[in-house]
Amino acid sequence: MLTDKSLYTFFRVDSEYKMLAEIREGIDRTLMVWQHRLKAYNNQPSIHIIKN
């Protein structure tokens, strides 16, 4: 499973040049990292993400 540090590494820019990126892949990876934090916990309701 990815961690917050791996999310930082994924989005980190090591180059001074702009590059094309697949935004859907970035969104999917971000949601995978955060999926455990989107679940209901104590008095907080869960958050449901709908991708269309």
Secondary structure, DSSP 8 states (H G I E B T S, - for coil): ---HHHHHHHH----SS-----HHHHHHHHHHHHGGGSS-BTTB--------
